[in-house]
Every structure is written in C-alpha cells, then in structure tokens.
Amino acid sequence: MIDRRTFVIPVLAFACVPAWAVDARERGFISKGMPEGEVMFRIGKPDHEAFIKNERGQPEEKSWTYFPHSRDPQTLTIITLKAGVVAGIERKIAR
C-alpha cells in the first residue's frame, strides 16, 4: 500500500504555487476606473501607502506601491487612487 504522505505533500506543495504566482501576473491587469476593493482583492495589500491629498470634504487621493515580486523581480508598480477608484498606474523597471 502506498503511503499517503508521499502523495499528499507534493500535491499540497503544487497547489500553493498558483496562489503565490497570481500576485505578480495580476498587477499587469489593473486598469483605470477599477474600484479600490477589486485591486485589493486581485493583488493584495500594498507594500507602501502614501496620501497625496487628504482634506476634509474633498475626495481622498493616495498612492499604493507594490515592490518587485519574485515572479516579476524588476517591476515596481505604483497605483494612484482618487475617491476609491484607480486614477493612474505606473510600472517602472527597478534595478
């Protein structure tokens, strides 16, 4: 009889790879007009968040920065959000 561990461990290890790999690929599919929640769902929390404009009674403006990922090691992604909607996307080669 085959030991279950010889089958289960490789399957679990392989199943974890797609979730890890999706992050870097999804960054390229973020587009203007996309809601903040969808961005968070697709690529997760930003590595850095900075407020550009945060005045009372005015739409909030902020930038989210995603540092290079091991699956996309040279690309820095900066997303500008205005009033909870993507207003700009900048992808830079970081060396």
C-alpha positions as CSV (number, residue, x, y, z in Angstrom):
1,M,0.0,0.0,0.0
2,I,1.3,3.5,-0.9
3,D,2.0,5.8,2.0
4,R,-0.4,8.8,1.8
5,R,2.3,11.3,2.7
6,T,4.2,10.6,-0.5
7,F,1.1,11.7,-2.4
8,V,-0.3,14.5,-0.2
9,I,2.8,16.5,0.4
10,P,3.7,17.1,-3.3
11,V,0.1,17.8,-4.2
12,L,-0.2,20.4,-1.4
13,A,3.1,22.0,-2.4
14,F,2.0,22.2,-6.0
15,A,-1.4,23.6,-5.0
16,C,0.2,26.5,-3.2
17,V,2.3,27.7,-6.2
18,P,-0.6,29.2,-8.3
19,A,-1.8,31.4,-5.4
20,W,1.7,32.7,-5.0
21,A,2.2,33.3,-8.7
22,V,-1.0,35.1,-9.4
23,D,0.1,38.2,-7.5
24,A,2.8,39.3,-10.0
25,R,0.7,38.5,-13.1
26,E,-2.4,40.3,-11.9
27,R,-0.5,43.6,-11.4
28,G,-0.4,44.0,-15.2
29,F,-4.2,43.7,-15.5
30,I,-5.1,46.6,-13.1
31,S,-6.8,49.3,-15.1
32,K,-8.1,52.9,-14.7
33,G,-11.6,53.1,-13.2
34,M,-11.2,49.9,-11.2
35,P,-12.5,50.1,-7.7
36,E,-10.1,50.0,-4.7
37,G,-11.7,46.9,-3.4
38,E,-11.1,45.0,-6.6
39,V,-7.5,46.0,-6.7
40,M,-7.1,44.8,-3.1
41,F,-8.8,41.5,-4.0
42,R,-6.7,40.9,-7.1
43,I,-3.2,41.8,-5.9
44,G,-3.5,42.2,-2.1
45,K,-2.4,44.9,0.3
46,P,0.2,47.4,-1.0
47,D,3.8,47.3,0.3
48,H,3.6,51.1,0.9
49,E,0.7,53.5,1.1
50,A,1.0,57.3,0.9
51,F,-1.7,60.0,1.0
52,I,-1.4,62.6,-1.7
53,K,-4.4,64.6,-0.7
54,N,-6.5,64.1,2.4
55,E,-8.5,67.2,3.1
56,R,-11.8,67.2,4.9
57,G,-14.7,67.4,2.4
58,Q,-12.5,66.6,-0.6
59,P,-12.0,63.2,-2.4
60,E,-9.2,61.3,-0.9
61,E,-6.2,60.8,-3.2
62,K,-3.5,58.2,-2.4
63,S,-0.8,56.0,-3.9
64,W,-0.2,52.4,-3.4
65,T,3.2,51.0,-4.1
66,Y,3.9,47.3,-4.8
67,F,7.6,46.4,-4.7
68,P,9.1,44.0,-7.2
69,H,7.8,40.4,-6.7
70,S,10.0,37.3,-7.1
71,R,7.9,36.3,-10.2
72,D,8.4,39.8,-11.6
73,P,11.7,40.9,-10.0
74,Q,12.4,44.2,-11.8
75,T,9.0,45.9,-11.9
76,L,7.8,48.4,-9.3
77,T,4.1,49.1,-9.6
78,I,2.6,52.4,-8.3
79,I,-1.2,52.8,-8.4
80,T,-2.8,56.2,-7.8
81,L,-6.3,56.1,-6.3
82,K,-8.7,59.0,-6.2
83,A,-12.0,58.7,-4.3
84,G,-11.6,54.9,-4.1
85,V,-11.1,54.4,-7.9
86,V,-7.8,53.8,-9.8
87,A,-6.8,57.1,-11.5
88,G,-3.4,56.1,-12.7
89,I,-1.0,53.1,-13.0
90,E,2.8,53.4,-13.3
91,R,5.0,50.4,-13.8
92,K,8.7,51.1,-13.5
93,I,11.8,48.9,-14.1
94,A,13.7,48.9,-10.8
95,R,17.3,47.9,-10.8
